[in-house]
Amino acid sequence: MTRRTFFLLASISFVLALAAVTPWAVPSLRLDREVAAQVKRVTGLTLASEGDATLTLLPVPRITLPDVTLRAANGERMIFARQLRADVDLLAFFGSRRIAIAEATFVAPAVRLRPLTSPDLWPDLQQRLNDTSARLTPTRLTLLRGQLLDDDDNDVADDIDLVAKWSPRDDDLDFHGRARWRGEIVDFRAINIQPRSLAAGQSSPAFVSVSSRLLSASLLGTIETIESLRTRGRYSLKSPSLSDAVVWLDKPLPLTAQIGSFALSGDGDLSLRGGSIPSATIELGRNPLEGALVLRIEGDRPALSATVAADTLDLDRLLQPLTPVRSSWGSWSREAFTPMLDSAGIDIRLSANAARLGALTFEGVAAGIMMNAGRIEVSVGRAALGQGTLKGRLIMTQAQAAPGIAAPGIAAPGIDVKLTGSFDQIEAGDVINEVFANRRITGVAQGQLALESSGRSFATLANELGGKLTLNLRQGEIAGLDLAEIAKRVQARPLSTAMEWRGGRTNFEQIGFGLTIANGVGEITDATMNAPGLRGSLGGRIDIADRQFSLRGVVTAPTTAMPGKGFPLGITGTWDSPSIAPDIQALIERSSVTGPLFAVPADRRPRGPARIEAIKAQ
């Protein structure tokens, strides 16, 4: 070969290669019609392009159509894409003399959601999949920078990238991709799907996973039916913060505000109508649980039934309220308390070998949570604390709106709350230490309570609180005070006793009192104390709404002729910082040294029967 011939062949090859890789505009409608015909044959959709098709031969034969619209059989627009790239299968072209699309790529497609959820879509696709004589191509579909739109053409999801591959011979569909939904990037993947098996009414193996920063879910099993999306296999659901995930999903669910990290896994059967996981493993933060779950979808409202058991439970986070109990300055919080009473139906039965709340450890816990029709009921059938037991029930119901309550500018009704409970053989020192951070009083406690209130915040609940509480302490001790010695010394030296009253300890046989509460204020009733060498009484008020004590007690020796002349003690101040101190004014008036300074002048002293009654009253 001469040098001239070589350069001639090289030039011709370069020109042909350049022509092959250069897009050529094709003004004829033949290519458009060929592509549209194949799309119609495979999907039943009508394709239209608003520009000229271009053809390139290298690196693969490709037809490019601009501004493409796909419409359903009823003429409704389903997809609009800025560009459709159709890679041609050369072997099929030479065999049938017809253009066969091997791979289709939609650039910047806007996909409308409603046609995809049409009840007519699957039957039509099912019929085409069951037609085994048809050669279904393309076998690879790609979406780049896509959007999913609602009926008003607002974004449901965007930045959609999808790659789907299907082998008609093996009936094997795999796809993966990612999208941005509600501000979060979501990755999704599915493999081993068999579309023809599903179209024939048979099950299909499947591995499906969806993951994001807030939530991930997966299925390893089978798809039983497409109509109700019934699946069976092993399910997994994980979230680093279930409360944040629920907000992101915009699906308010009760009790999730208290749950941080969450994980669920187990074998079961689920569909759009509900299902069950008979043996589920659940992790709520550090709390592992096992049990059975049953889910029912009633309209748009889920109903969950569960029976779960745990070895240990950490209740500190699970029992955090929906809003803060107290404000930053210490009073009851005025932040609106709005539990989601109607968002779901719940019936949970819970048992635990041990449950920790602060420094307290409960054993043998049997509890339940029920929620339905604007009513929440939390019950503890039994729980052991040390040698004692307790049980109780909390019921919250949506308060009935008064006439005109729904008028503009008027707050919606709050909730009605009822709490009942009883306890027996409880070591009071453990509870007092947990609530007030000290162990000054110990003893075996027994009591009952019945409380009710109504409001929209903890502040209004405290102000409207009413009910009764009774408490009996037996065989206990009061640290820091020797009341028997104080009661003995105060008869002879009231003032010096007031200066030296701290120290020692008091063993008692029984302390009992009742508390009657109305409008957030509790009145002490029937408060008595029996102990070796002394008697005691207590009266006054506990302001629950303002978290204040206003109590006065008197301890006397059994030999004292007049019980009112014992050692007076006052308990005042806030719940967080109470003050316990003797009644100095009363002791000064009783002192033989300072008492005459407060004596009534002789000409003003009562005489006759009035004097006798005054002496008896002292």
Secondary structure, DSSP 8 states (H G I E B T S, - for coil): --HHHHHHHHHHHHHHHHHHHS-EEE-SSHHHHHHHHHHHHHH--EEEESS-EEEE-SSS-EEEEEEEEEE-TTS-EEEEEEEEEEEE-HHHHHHHSS--EEEEEEES-EEEHHHHT-TTHHHHHHHHHH-TTS----SEEEEEEEEEE-TTS-EEEEEEEEEEEEETTTTEEEEEEEEEETTEEEEEEEEEE-HHHHHTT--EEEEEEEE-SS-EEEEEEEEEETTTTEEEEEEEEEES-HHHHHHHHT---TTGGG--SEEEEEEEEEETTEEEEEEEEEEETTEEEEEEEEEEEETTEEEEEEEEEEEEEEHHHHT--SS-SB-TTSSB--S-----SSS-EEEEEEEEEEEEETTEEEEEEEEEEEEETTEEEEEEEEEEETTEEEEEEEEEEE----TTTTSTTS----EEEEEEEEEEEEEHHHHHHHHHS--SEEEEEEEEEEEEEEESSHHHHHHT-EEEEEEEEEEEEEETB-HHHHHHHTTT-HHHHHHS--BSEEEEEEEEEEEEEETTEEEEEEEEEEETTEEEEEEEEEETTTTEEEEEEEEE-TT-S-GGGSEEEEEEEESSSEEEEE-HHHHHHH-TTTGGGG---GGGS--THHHHHHHHH-
